[in-house]
Amino acid sequence: MRTLMIAGALASALVCGTALTSPAPAFAAEIKNGGAMTVTYKDDVATLDPAIGYDWQNWSMIKALFDGLMDYEPGTTNLRPNLAESYEMSPDGMTYTFKLRPGVKFHNGRALTAEDIKYSIERAVNPATQSPGAGFFGSIKGFEEAAANNGALSGITVVDPATVKIELSRPDATFLHVMAINFSFAVPKEEVEKSGADFGKKPVGTGAFKLREWTLGQRVVFERNSDYYEKGLPHLDEITFEIGQEPTVALLRLERGEVDVLGDGIPPARFLEVKGNPKNKGLIVEGGQLHTGYVSMNVTMKPFDDVRVRQAVNMAINKDRVVRIINGRAIPANQPLPPTMPGYAKDHKGYAFDQTKAKALLAEAGFPNGFETEILANNTDPNPRIVQAIQQDLAAVGIRAAVKTLAQANVIAAGGEQQGAPMIWSGGMAWIADFPDPSNFYGPILGCGGAVPGGWNWSWYCDKDLDAKAAAADAMVDPAKKEERTAAWRDIYLKIMEAAPWAPVFNEQRFTMHSARLGGPDAIFVDPVHIPVNYEQVYATDVQ
Amino acid sequence: MAGYLLRRIIQALLILLGVTAITFILLYLLPADPARQIAGRSATAATVQSIRQQLGLDLPLWQQYLRYLGNLVQGDMGRSYIQRTEVASLVWSRLPATLLLMAGAIVCELVIGLGAGIIAAVRRGRPTDTAIMVASFLGVSAPQFVVGILLLYVFAVQLGWFPIGGYGTFAHLVLPSLTLGILGGGWYSRMTRSSMVDVLRQDYIRTARAKGATGGRIVLVHALRNAVLPLIAMIGLDVGIFMSGAVVVESVFGWPGIGQLTWQAIQQVDIPVIMGVTLTAALFIVLGNLLADLIAPLADPRIKLR
């Protein structure tokens, strides 16, 4: 059996019409193009190089400038071909053949070919690029060798200028997601070589927008790519990103009509007031986020080597109170996966807040009077406030945890040392999924692979049996077995919760505020893979 | 004079060398591993190791430092770990806005400080004097972000006279300069007042008055020139302070100065940028002081540079 998917004009027309559920004008044909918008950010845009950019700010900006073989239907987590017109997977799931969409051009006018796809992925794997995304391509044949040398992957073959074949070393059910991740996006070799390390400041891609201006520390301006292959997109002529804007001031400017989207979100101090203001009705869109904030407990450090202690911590934290502290911008969590992720166990009750039971478990574990420990956290608001609440909750059951708040990089460094940190509150550096697949919450943060010096598995939890189960789930590449695979992942996370290396605390909700000048279905303002908004899909109401 | 200059320049270079050494060692002691930071959360140990090698982070501290100095004398401050851009171009891009805000702030300080200080000195002991001194005390003690947000709210949001933050036109410059000027003006007015009060008691002022010079001339010509000396030294210091960035004011007003860059680099533990801005700040502090010392003899010919 061969799996075949066809995209092209039909599919993309359907996508605009059916995938988005909103009363706003849904068909691309009804939306008049033109107009501009202004987005504010506090921090500099780090880089727009798709092989390097890996923060929530440049992630969607890069998506507006570049494209990959695969993408997601706007506002959803459903995969669809993008630069690929169609693809085929071999029955064993070990070979993927992508047919490129004809007529795609880079911003410099050159046509995209299969060579560019090969070059771009190999560039991300090449250690000289120093790409934080190299590891995502681990299932492509020849990865180990490529990552140690110059990135040349034996698994990628250019069949003809419009066809690229990728062979894997193991079946990988997440492979198509990897082909939709920014690190795989197509870049033109000649421009990369011309700009060298500055390519991130002079990006050239195939995307709906192209870079017009970049004034360091002040502004980045995108303009419409009139050669964009998807007709009718983007809707806007221009997007200006204003840098160095404090969120509080940006909000004042939005209220005055000078700004259209707050890139950093609504400032926490004014959140309730702004949300409650009837004037803002319809301008604030709430959505789920592929994020979980958790307390990791180092299972190799006493007393967290005892599962009862870890379970007690799970019961001791009053998650509802923590959510109140951040003005209800989250929902309490009881498992690693966020609710919007496939595999989330809806009926799982988790460890209910129960101080008496927590104390009893501690006593059973030999700590009737509790113990002293340490909890590390990021020093940016609201994390110190959250960790203080957790500290009080733990104190109530006898766990006296000293709070240490540090810069993000220093917390990450401590978590990566086996005896570096007994407990870490993950907020401010927490796991936001790279792609909407349940496996993404396992490998680096809960699997044995991440429990190494410098890794991200801060609980140092490693269950070989679960690792095997995870590998088996990821080998289920047959689309017909999708449900089975999702169920397998659900079981893995429920097993993890029995061992309780984490105390999941909450899943952040997104609140995107936009000016009345911007239109579009709500889903694109809280698009699960685009933060803060899907730049290609949003339109200006003042040109309608 | 030439000998003096040469000595000062050598001194300055030594200070800068010391600044680089101390900053380098402090940053080296941080637990964060830049290679891991660059490599990201999905990286293998081999990737991290290869990045460490490329950046020379596997070398002993002294070799890393010598390498840094070697590049520095060739004008290469390295590349930002986060932005992957040359530190020099990042710092350079922040200089125009920083210089502009410095100039604006110093003008405001002087206008507010000298004006208020002179009036207070002339009206010494009267209610005007008390009122000015209370106001200057408030100006000195009010936190910058409070003054900044207050000015922003009243003059930009409510009255709409000025833009709400940003950079580009003269109108953008007014409120941030004023915010800094109110703080500095408080210091300047107290200083001007006390040195004016001293000077106004001097014999030569009495002589001038006896000759029949007008009150205004006595204050502005005879007294001010002598009273202004300590201010010149203070302006020299301010040049250095403002050039190292007015972090708070820059963030309130979205002013793209060097302070924003510094704050961001510290948050991200972006070591090459932290090195770069620290060095730049040190350079301007040294230059500001040197400038003040060079200007002093122009105001007071009795001062000789040796």
Interface residues (C-beta under 8 A of the other chain):
Chain A: K42 D43 D44 A46 T47 D49 I52 Y54 P127 A128 Q130 S131 P132 G133 A134 G135 F136 A147 A148 A197 D198 G200 K201 T215 L216 G217 Q218 E242 I243 G244 Q245 E246 T248 V249 L252 R253 R256 E258 T380 A407 Q408 A409 N410 I412 A413 A414 G416 D434 P444 I445 V452 P453 G454 W456
Chain B: L30 P31 A32 D33 R36 Q37 I38 A39 G40 R41 S42 A43 T44 A45 A46 T47 V48 S50 I51 Q54 R79 I82 Q83 R84 T85 S89 L90 S93 R94 A97 I149 L152 A156 V157 I164 G165 G166 Y167 E250 S251 V252 F253 G254 W255 P256 Q260 L261 Q264 I266 Q267 Q268 V269
